[in-house]
Amino acid sequence: MSEELKNVTATNVTATVKWFKPEKGFGFVRLADGSGEAFLHASVLAAASLPNPVEGTTVVCDLAQGAKGPQVVAIHSATPPETPPAPRARNQRPPRAAASASQSMGQPMGPAGQAARQGPQPEDGGEGFARPPKPPRERRERQSEPAGPATMAYGTVRWYNLDSQSGLIEPWEDGATVYFDRATLRQSGLDIVADGEDVRYLAVGSEDAPVAQRVELI
């Protein structure tokens, strides 16, 4: 245990398990006094010889101030809920198209697995003609961050597109996917994130259209 976690800030605190993911090895509890949440690591459960708790389990615990906020450092008792919560169905990631629609129509594939684009073909004996160039695409300025309280949460990168320099995060809890872009990554000290990576993010905006202000790898 680190030196900072040896300094217990509160003892015999009652809290309720918000969620705990055994495959991740950690979760969060809600403090009964309404002061916020605390981080719960699997090692604390192991030290108390307790099984992985389900959502709604009531615990009596000791807290300390960790590097990223309150953290449970000891559990004295754990009481499962009278009615176990129904299992949550994790949102399925949308399938990725293996190729463009032009491939499905039998057009040949070009470099990097992309379907080759075929322009109009001249008739026999006729002269070919060039397609007029497309006008340059205007780069849209990033809009200001939406107003609203910032919320720290955890999730998994659903996808990040290098062309659009934007992506979506699938939250571990119920809720809408969270938008982020290249500017967000730069502000967070990151160059790129990979699909499927677990992250901690700070989001603002409405519940239907949250936007990440900061993204951290975990």
Protein Blocks (a to p, Z undefined) as FASTA:
>chain_A
ZZklmmcfbghiacddfbdcfknopacdddfklnaccdddfklmmmnopacddehiacdd
dddddfkbccdfbdfbdcddfbdcddddddddddddfbdfklmnopacdehhiacddddd
ddehiacddddddddddddddddddeddddddddddfbacfklopaddddfbgcdddddd
fklmmmnopabdcehiacddddedjfklccdfbdcdZZ
